[in-house]
């Protein structure tokens, strides 16, 4: 391939990385079918590879690709309609209106991913399929990535997604943000999914990079849309939580991409504007008297954000907030985080007793962060052999390269 050809391929690939999920969301809205939209997306980018080197980069690549994908899907439906009369009606419906490519940049297109999330989180779908379908279709995570996050076999996860798509098609679930009266029954799942998207961007479940800024940025954008649509305390709490975490992004990795733990971060790199915005949202959520689990988590991160150093952190307040969170959202992970806070407030032995009790229940035996936390407390107590064993267990469970390097450094320090 010539240099010019390689440059065009790189250009198309860059557009794919930044725009493909938005284009897919719009195509799903226009075509009303997940599988047809995915075919159309691939056809559109194949057309771009063939046509852009001759015609030049369009002024609006996203609009060009949406239009190209839509027209190719309509052509396919019309060809198939010769053999299937029912498809003729579909083709006529999708192809009846003229299309102005410039129109695809309208404001409603920006909301297509939010519409798609509400579709994926429809109460008619099985609860275990909603988040999986959203992470696959809205965020573009692979089946393997989602399966790792859920500690599920990829084949099982894939079947959930297939069944959910079939249900949407068979039940004709509308592709829209529901009316205000219907929002509450779907909002909890939507908030969970948006936070899952953020978490995958803030701390990727696997791979060479600690973070994926595209995913956390998209989750924050969706959180802002939700806050405008329905400024409920939990929506505000979730947006606050994401902003406060995002404020620390620049300090979480070294220039070489290695993980920097919270206590070692350069706090001058924290984004003070995001922290101020997050704290203001926490105050709004708590002022309502109805702050829930996201509001409580955001309040915990806000305490960290205002501390000048790890040593000066108000650990008593953090433990008290975790006590409330454990009542509002009982879970082994909340218990683990509370145990770490107790260790910082009352000493490593107190925290270690709590973590040992959690692991004895078997709830987090396959969770690498539980073993990493246990190892760190052993290290602080000078119990080197036990620390080494726990670090090795954590290392065997993590799929992320920066975390692996961090654990390997800890093991090397113990050996030294």
Phi and psi in degrees as a GROMACS rama.xvg file:
@    title "Ramachandran Plot"
@    xaxis  label "Phi"
@    yaxis  label "Psi"
@TYPE xy
-69.2699  166.169  UNK-2
-60.139  -40.0931  UNK-3
-63.0516  -41.1561  UNK-4
-64.1489  -40.3799  UNK-5
-64.8498  -38.3314  UNK-6
-65.0641  -40.6193  UNK-7
-66.9725  -41.0352  UNK-8
-60.478  -41.4018  UNK-9
-64.3022  -37.4366  UNK-10
-63.9337  -47.0119  UNK-11
-63.6355  -40.5648  UNK-12
-64.0162  -37.6978  UNK-13
-65.3763  -41.1103  UNK-14
-64.131  -39.2809  UNK-15
-60.2114  -45.2771  UNK-16
-61.9531  -38.8818  UNK-17
-91.224  -26.1611  UNK-18
-119.567  -12.5879  UNK-19
-61.4202  -38.8821  UNK-20
-70.8914  -34.3723  UNK-21
-68.2763  -41.8471  UNK-22
-62.1596  -43.2044  UNK-23
-61.2597  -44.1276  UNK-24
-59.1808  -42.1417  UNK-25
-67.4316  -40.5653  UNK-26
-64.7879  -36.6214  UNK-27
-63.1951  -41.4912  UNK-28
-63.0236  -42.9472  UNK-29
-73.0713  -35.9357  UNK-30
-99.9979  -20.0843  UNK-31
72.1263  18.0015  UNK-32
-150.629  126.215  UNK-33
-61.7521  -51.1344  UNK-34
-65.7845  -41.2918  UNK-35
-63.6141  -39.8686  UNK-36
-65.8809  -38.6673  UNK-37
-66.1731  -39.6296  UNK-38
-61.6701  -44.2491  UNK-39
-62.8411  -38.0209  UNK-40
-60.6474  -48.0853  UNK-41
-64.0601  -40.122  UNK-42
-63.2271  -38.5992  UNK-43
-64.327  -43.23  UNK-44
-72.023  -31.1209  UNK-45
-64.4795  -39.6321  UNK-46
-65.274  -38.0409  UNK-47
-62.2726  -42.512  UNK-48
-60.7337  -34.0568  UNK-49
-81.5687  -35.7118  UNK-50
-100.255  -35.183  UNK-51
-61.8396  -37.6272  UNK-52
-61.2433  -28.3178  UNK-53
-87.5783  -42.5271  UNK-54
-95.5618  -15.179  UNK-55
93.1235  164.365  UNK-56
-69.648  126.787  UNK-57
-61.7132  155.514  UNK-58
-63.3  -31.6318  UNK-59
-130.227  87.2737  UNK-60
-59.1566  -38.2194  UNK-61
-63.4048  -44.8139  UNK-62
-61.4273  -42.5924  UNK-63
-60.434  -45.0308  UNK-64
-69.7153  -39.0754  UNK-65
-61.3942  -47.0777  UNK-66
-64.4182  -43.7351  UNK-67
-62.1023  -43.9996  UNK-68
-64.1299  -42.0726  UNK-69
-63.4691  -46.7439  UNK-70
-67.1561  -35.2761  UNK-71
-68.6789  -35.749  UNK-72
-65.1093  -42.2444  UNK-73
-62.6996  -42.5654  UNK-74
-59.4852  -43.2108  UNK-75
-62.205  -43.8436  UNK-76
-62.7235  -40.2177  UNK-77
-67.1989  -37.9116  UNK-78
-65.2371  -42.8578  UNK-79
-69.0912  -25.6255  UNK-80
-63.4919  -21.3264  UNK-81
-61.9417  -27.6323  UNK-82
-107.29  -7.7872  UNK-83
-143.728  105.239  UNK-84
-61.1923  -32.4238  UNK-85
-64.3456  -30.3489  UNK-86
-72.4793  -23.5762  UNK-87
-62.3713  -40.8557  UNK-88
-63.7353  -43.391  UNK-89
-61.6593  -46.2011  UNK-90
-61.3008  -40.1395  UNK-91
-66.1241  -39.5359  UNK-92
-64.4509  -45.3356  UNK-93
-74.1111  -27.4595  UNK-94
-100.054  2.86172  UNK-95
-71.2288  -33.6751  UNK-96
-95.1719  142.974  UNK-97
-70.4422  154.247  UNK-98
-121.355  127.89  UNK-99
-103.102  108.586  UNK-100
-54.3587  -33.3546  UNK-101
-64.3813  -23.0254  UNK-102
-71.4628  -16.2274  UNK-103
-71.6033  -6.68837  UNK-104
-91.0181  7.07795  UNK-105
-61.0348  159.443  UNK-106
-57.9473  -34.0302  UNK-107
-64.5739  -25.8622  UNK-108
-64.9448  -32.7515  UNK-109
-62.77  -24.9872  UNK-110
-91.3831  1.03258  UNK-111
-61.242  -36.4442  UNK-112
-71.1043  -32.0276  UNK-113
-67.8933  -42.0028  UNK-114
-58.9179  -42.5039  UNK-115
-65.4017  -38.4504  UNK-116
-61.396  -44.8924  UNK-117
-64.7823  -34.1593  UNK-118
-64.803  -47.6888  UNK-119
-64.7923  -22.9942  UNK-120
-103.652  21.542  UNK-121
-62.937  139.008  UNK-122
-62.9084  -16.1125  UNK-123
-71.1284  -18.1975  UNK-124
-86.6139  152.248  UNK-125
-61.9781  137.096  UNK-126
-54.6702  -38.9915  UNK-127
-74.4448  -11.1865  UNK-128
-94.0722  -21.2736  UNK-129
-63.0264  -53.7138  UNK-130
-65.8425  -39.7071  UNK-131
-61.4193  -45.1542  UNK-132
-63.6852  -41.2067  UNK-133
-64.424  -46.4686  UNK-134
-63.7302  -33.0245  UNK-135
-76.2932  -49.2432  UNK-136
-87.7636  -37.8217  UNK-137
-83.3602  -38.4612  UNK-138
-105.778  -13.7046  UNK-139
75.6001  17.5781  UNK-140
-69.3026  146.921  UNK-141
-73.6253  159.943  UNK-142
-58.2228  -37.8997  UNK-143
-65.9001  -41.308  UNK-144
-62.661  -43.4136  UNK-145
-67.9551  -40.6218  UNK-146
-61.2537  -39.3079  UNK-147
-63.481  -41.3196  UNK-148
-63.745  -30.1809  UNK-149
-101.957  4.67385  UNK-150
51.8043  46.1169  UNK-151
-125.962  151.636  UNK-152
-66.0795  137.107  UNK-153
-55.1606  -38.2549  UNK-154
-63.7542  -40.4268  UNK-155
-63.8973  -43.7092  UNK-156
-63.7165  -41.9817  UNK-157
-61.2393  -40.1958  UNK-158
-64.1571  -37.6799  UNK-159
-60.6624  -43.1924  UNK-160
-65.8655  -43.5721  UNK-161
-60.6372  -45.9223  UNK-162
-63.9859  -38.537  UNK-163
-64.9424  -42.3101  UNK-164
-61.5738  -43.141  UNK-165
-62.8247  -38.5665  UNK-166
-64.593  -43.454  UNK-167
-59.9398  -43.2461  UNK-168
-67.9558  -46.997  UNK-169
-68.2764  -38.9877  UNK-170
-86.9224  -2.74152  UNK-171
52.3947  46.8985  UNK-172
-64.1673  125.499  UNK-173
-70.5013  146.227  UNK-174
-92.0255  85.3351  UNK-175
-163.048  158.997  UNK-176
-75.6621  126.925  UNK-177
-66.919  164.688  UNK-178
-63.363  159.297  UNK-179
-54.8658  -36.2437  UNK-180
-66.7958  -24.5461  UNK-181
-94.9768  -8.93419  UNK-182
-63.3167  -45.0221  UNK-183
-55.3385  -40.3696  UNK-184
-69.0152  -19.8975  UNK-185
-106.571  -13.4217  UNK-186
-64.4618  -41.1555  UNK-187
-58.7924  -46.3412  UNK-188
-64.4446  -41.6575  UNK-189
-61.0353  -43.5425  UNK-190
-62.5903  -41.8833  UNK-191
-60.7306  -43.0342  UNK-192
-66.597  -44.5317  UNK-193
-59.9343  -39.4191  UNK-194
-69.2425  -35.4862  UNK-195
-61.4894  -41.6069  UNK-196
-61.3335  -46.5856  UNK-197
-60.1786  -46.2083  UNK-198
-60.0704  -39.6391  UNK-199
-65.2652  -31.1922  UNK-200
-79.7258  -34.0225  UNK-201
-79.1539  -34.9914  UNK-202
-146.972  90.3996  UNK-203
-58.288  142.232  UNK-204
-71.5331  -20.6964  UNK-205
-160.577  168.835  UNK-206
110.379  -173.915  UNK-207
-85.7588  -21.4259  UNK-208
-107.865  144.664  UNK-209
-69.4426  -36.5264  UNK-210
-127.404  162.49  UNK-211
-130.318  96.9495  UNK-212
-62.1628  -29.0244  UNK-213
-63.8865  -40.2962  UNK-214
-73.6633  -46.013  UNK-215
-66.2644  -36.043  UNK-216
-64.1434  -41.3693  UNK-217
-66.6311  -39.787  UNK-218
-61.7304  -41.5688  UNK-219
-64.7877  -41.2217  UNK-220
-60.211  -44.6014  UNK-221
-65.7552  -38.1478  UNK-222
-60.8527  -39.4359  UNK-223
-66.6615  -40.2862  UNK-224
-61.341  -43.73  UNK-225
-63.0333  -39.8554  UNK-226
-65.124  -33.4943  UNK-227
-72.0557  -38.7871  UNK-228
-72.0428  -41.2817  UNK-229
-149.425  86.3544  UNK-230
-75.9559  53.8927  UNK-231
-74.3027  157.312  UNK-232
-55.2382  -40.7816  UNK-233
-70.3312  -32.1781  UNK-234
-66.0594  -45.5527  UNK-235
-63.3684  -38.9821  UNK-236
-63.4  -42.6859  UNK-237
-64.1838  -45.3269  UNK-238
-61.973  -41.559  UNK-239
-60.2617  -45.3971  UNK-240
-59.279  -44.3131  UNK-241
-66.9117  -41.9489  UNK-242
-64.0993  -42.497  UNK-243
-66.7958  -39.2234  UNK-244
-66.0512  -45.4763  UNK-245
-61.5311  -29.2011  UNK-246
-59.8988  -23.6269  UNK-247
-94.7643  0.231639  UNK-248
-52.7073  -47.7996  UNK-249
-63.192  -24.0564  UNK-250
-95.8524  -5.97484  UNK-251
-81.9819  -16.5889  UNK-252
-131.103  151.858  UNK-253
-78.8681  169.28  UNK-254
-55.8235  -25.824  UNK-255
-85.4813  -0.584749  UNK-256
89.0808  11.9579  UNK-257
-85.3754  151.029  UNK-258
-69.6255  134.172  UNK-259
-115.005  114.442  UNK-260
-65.9768  160.624  UNK-261
-53.4303  -45.3158  UNK-262
-66.8645  -18.9984  UNK-263
-103.059  1.62526  UNK-264
-72.9039  146.634  UNK-265
-80.2245  102.619  UNK-266
-71.2519  -13.1198  UNK-267
-69.3874  -16.6204  UNK-268
-85.2518  -10.4078  UNK-269
-67.7124  141.991  UNK-270
-81.3935  103.879  UNK-271
-68.7745  -28.9254  UNK-272
-67.1974  -41.9637  UNK-273
-65.9985  -38.5346  UNK-274
-62.3219  -44.5235  UNK-275
-62.5373  -42.2522  UNK-276
-64.5488  -41.6386  UNK-277
-65.1104  -44.3328  UNK-278
-64.4354  -37.3637  UNK-279
-62.9219  -38.8064  UNK-280
-68.4951  -37.6756  UNK-281
-59.8287  -44.7409  UNK-282
-61.669  -39.728  UNK-283
-64.7193  -42.53  UNK-284
-63.353  -42.7739  UNK-285
-75.449  -27.667  UNK-286
-64.7631  -24.2554  UNK-287
-74.1925  -19.1072  UNK-288
77.9916  6.25926  UNK-289
-126.246  28.8561  UNK-290
-63.9498  132.695  UNK-291
-109.156  -150.821  UNK-292
-65.8316  -35.7683  UNK-293
-70.8778  -38.8785  UNK-294
-62.9  -40.8636  UNK-295
-65.9266  -42.5631  UNK-296
-62.4245  -40.6422  UNK-297
-63.7493  -38.5451  UNK-298
-62.8974  -38.1912  UNK-299
-62.9362  -46.3646  UNK-300
-66.2318  -32.5109  UNK-301
-65.1961  -36.2725  UNK-302
-63.0732  -43.7013  UNK-303
-60.006  -42.0059  UNK-304
-66.0234  -29.4745  UNK-305
-92.4757  -5.2254  UNK-306
-78.7766  132.894  UNK-307
-69.8835  -20.9519  UNK-308
-157.763  166.687  UNK-309
-61.5946  -40.3741  UNK-310
-66.2155  -30.631  UNK-311
-90.6106  7.53907  UNK-312
-68.6305  141.902  UNK-313
-81.2939  79.9131  UNK-314
-67.812  -28.516  UNK-315
-62.327  -43.8752  UNK-316
-65.3143  -39.3689  UNK-317
-63.8562  -43.0696  UNK-318
-62.3451  -41.7322  UNK-319
-63.3803  -39.5237  UNK-320
-66.6048  -38.2163  UNK-321
-65.675  -33.7127  UNK-322
-59.5937  -44.4325  UNK-323
-65.7011  -41.0946  UNK-324
-64.7458  -38.4129  UNK-325
-63.5865  -30.8103  UNK-326
-77.1064  -37.4728  UNK-327
-77.4497  -34.6036  UNK-328
-141.006  74.7669  UNK-329
-62.2551  127.389  UNK-330
-163.645  152.115  UNK-331
-60.4199  -34.3801  UNK-332
-68.2035  -40.0708  UNK-333
-62.0683  -42.6166  UNK-334
-60.7295  -39.7965  UNK-335
-63.9347  -47.4912  UNK-336
-62.9395  -37.7581  UNK-337
-64.1544  -40.228  UNK-338
-60.9781  -39.7435  UNK-339
-64.2186  -41.7223  UNK-340
-64.5373  -40.1406  UNK-341
-61.7697  -40.1304  UNK-342
-60.8547  -37.247  UNK-343
-73.1805  -29.4023  UNK-344
-88.858  -43.7056  UNK-345
-109.801  -2.37669  UNK-346
108.534  155.893  UNK-347
-62.2538  -31.8166  UNK-348
-64.3092  -40.1637  UNK-349
-63.5797  -43.0094  UNK-350
-67.1095  -38.6421  UNK-351
-64.009  -39.8216  UNK-352
-59.6799  -40.3419  UNK-353
-68.3828  -43.2216  UNK-354
-65.5571  -41.8149  UNK-355
-59.104  -39.3444  UNK-356
-66.7819  -38.7214  UNK-357
-63.5236  -47.3181  UNK-358
-66.7794  -32.5963  UNK-359
-63.587  -28.3062  UNK-360
-75.2727  -13.2411  UNK-361
82.7978  2.61037  UNK-362
-69.3078  -34.9766  UNK-363
-122.283  25.681  UNK-364
-62.4292  -29.909  UNK-365
-96.2385  13.1948  UNK-366
-102.791  112.997  UNK-367
-63.3298  -31.5669  UNK-368
-68.5249  -27.7882  UNK-369
-65.2998  -44.1652  UNK-370
-71.7175  -34.0643  UNK-371
-65.4732  -41.1599  UNK-372
-64.5894  -42.6016  UNK-373
-61.9225  -43.0889  UNK-374
-61.2752  -41.1572  UNK-375
-64.554  -38.2112  UNK-376
-68.7448  -40.425  UNK-377
-59.7937  -41.6491  UNK-378
-61.3506  -43.7307  UNK-379
-66.0996  -27.2985  UNK-380
-86.0568  -3.08307  UNK-381
77.2145  14.8442  UNK-382
-91.8251  79.3297  UNK-383
-63.3815  -45.9374  UNK-384
-62.3681  -43.5303  UNK-385
-68.4957  -37.0643  UNK-386
-61.7051  -44.1998  UNK-387
-60.8917  -44.5226  UNK-388
-61.4507  -41.9966  UNK-389
-69.7452  -40.2082  UNK-390
-61.891  -41.1894  UNK-391
-64.908  -36.8632  UNK-392
-65.6888  -43.5782  UNK-393
-62.0886  -42.0299  UNK-394
-62.347  -36.0412  UNK-395
-70.1133  -17.3411  UNK-396
-102.468  -23.3201  UNK-397
-80.3078  144.834  UNK-398
-109.633  3.79707  UNK-399
-107.661  129.103  UNK-400
-60.4813  -47.8492  UNK-401
-60.7898  -38.2748  UNK-402
-66.7908  -38.2694  UNK-403
-61.7444  -44.3038  UNK-404
-63.6777  -39.0443  UNK-405
-62.0303  -47.0845  UNK-406
-65.6493  -37.4483  UNK-407
-64.3081  -37.7625  UNK-408
-64.6998  -41.4618  UNK-409
-61.4006  -42.2242  UNK-410
-63.4959  -40.0477  UNK-411
-65.1779  -38.9256  UNK-412
-63.9076  -38.4071  UNK-413
-64.4277  -41.299  UNK-414
-65.1665  -36.4707  UNK-415
